[in-house]
Amino acid sequence: MHKKLFIPGPVEVRAEILNKMATPMIGHRSKDASNLQRDITNKLKRLFYTENQILLSTSSGTGLMEAAVRCCTKERAAIFSIGSFGDRWHEMAVSNGIEADLFKSEPGTVTSPDMVDDALKTGKYDLVAITHNETSTGVMNPLDEISRVMKKYPDVIFCVDAVSSAGGVKIETDKLGIDICITSSQKAFGLPPGLSMCTISERAAEKARYVKNRGYYLDLVLLYDTIKKKDYQYPSTPNLSLMFALNYQLDRIMDEGMENRFERHLAMAEYTRTWAKKNFALFADEKHASVTLTTVDNIRQISVKNLNEELGKRGFAISNGYGSLKEKTFRIAHMGDLTLDEVKDLLFNIDDILSLA
Ligand SMILES: *Cc1c(COP(=O)(O)O)cnc(C)c1O
């Protein structure tokens, strides 16, 4: 039996999208490929509220996160972490030989704008990397406030990991002054994994030209220049099947209406939070609780493993806590194409299994 996924990636994918991946292949140097890639770019620009260039990468989001820190840090990177994915971005920098410092917040809390200001005041950093929505803790950083601080430092490249928020939460890239905003296909976009997308500002691309040893496959300058020169084509063969699905999904998103999509995500989040507060507790401060997933503090000390086994028999899957938060928390993702009714159905079944209702 298929288990409907309420896990924070990969998410549940609608059958019509899966079917789009069975589209017959086209040559990646054909006119059709250029048209496909141009269409995707134009729609993604709308979704990211940006005039900047869009880059696709046949990798998961981690690929573009590594590319951003590697290609755009000339001096030193300031990596702000509010959980596992922020920590990982720092590891990527270090393992690429990039000078980088890690600024960590307590699990469940945010990166405060003051932390960013204090770090940048030193004048040591030329790149900032921030997680928008930390999928391990269910916390969403206050991007608006952080972006106000970033505007005081116009020479610093501003990179945002929006892997588990873009497509479900409004991110006004240009208004926020984000140079590189990164996401993956398998989270709020509601697609299978294997493709990542980012926006890239001209100044980030220009800066990267002066950075040595950017690698090849994930060289943002090579990607940026090639799609300009070759009518939206990529240096190497891209994941065309996922691009067919992405192009189709972007039409579905526009048909739903972006604002409606963001509101649907908020409605699912609010419903799940209310349920969590009634029966357990929220792990995150509610003011900063994620809109795409809820991390539930397991104050009843139920066995999350057993709960998920029982849910599995009924055709649902949720996620245990991430890393050291396993069994202490559990995570319910409500992103992508899931509906409020599907979330209600899941929570009804959890109530029934735990005899909570
Ligand atoms: C899933 C996730 C990642 C990793 O993305 P991949 O597409 O699996 O490489 C990074 N950051 C956040 C916040 C995520 O949720």
The ligand as an SDF file (V2000), in Angstrom:
LIG
                    3D

 15 15  0  0  0  0  0  0  0  0999 V2000
   15.8560   19.1090    2.5860 C   0  0  0  0  0  0  0  0  0  0  0  0
   16.6610   20.3030    2.9810 C   0  0  0  0  0  0  0  0  0  0  0  0
   17.9660   20.5120    2.5150 C   0  0  0  0  0  0  0  0  0  0  0  0
   18.6640   19.5080    1.6790 C   0  0  0  0  0  0  0  0  0  0  0  0
   18.1080   19.5230    0.4260 O   0  0  0  0  0  0  0  0  0  0  0  0
   18.3630   18.3090   -0.5930 P   0  0  0  0  0  0  0  0  0  0  0  0
   17.4600   18.6780   -1.7120 O   0  0  0  0  0  0  0  0  0  0  0  0
   17.9790   17.0560    0.1310 O   0  0  0  0  0  0  0  0  0  0  0  0
   19.7870   18.3360   -0.9400 O   0  0  0  0  0  0  0  0  0  0  0  0
   18.6060   21.6690    2.8710 C   0  0  0  0  0  0  0  0  0  0  0  0
   18.0320   22.5750    3.6470 N   0  0  0  0  0  0  0  0  0  0  0  0
   16.7840   22.4170    4.1270 C   0  0  0  0  0  0  0  0  0  0  0  0
   16.2090   23.4640    4.9970 C   0  0  0  0  0  0  0  0  0  0  0  0
   16.0600   21.2700    3.8090 C   0  0  0  0  0  0  0  0  0  0  0  0
   14.8300   21.0950    4.2790 O   0  0  0  0  0  0  0  0  0  0  0  0
  1  2  1  0
  2  3  1  0
  2 14  2  0
  3  4  1  0
  3 10  2  0
  4  5  1  0
  5  6  1  0
  6  7  2  0
  6  8  1  0
  6  9  1  0
 10 11  1  0
 11 12  2  0
 12 13  1  0
 12 14  1  0
 14 15  1  0
M  END
$$$$
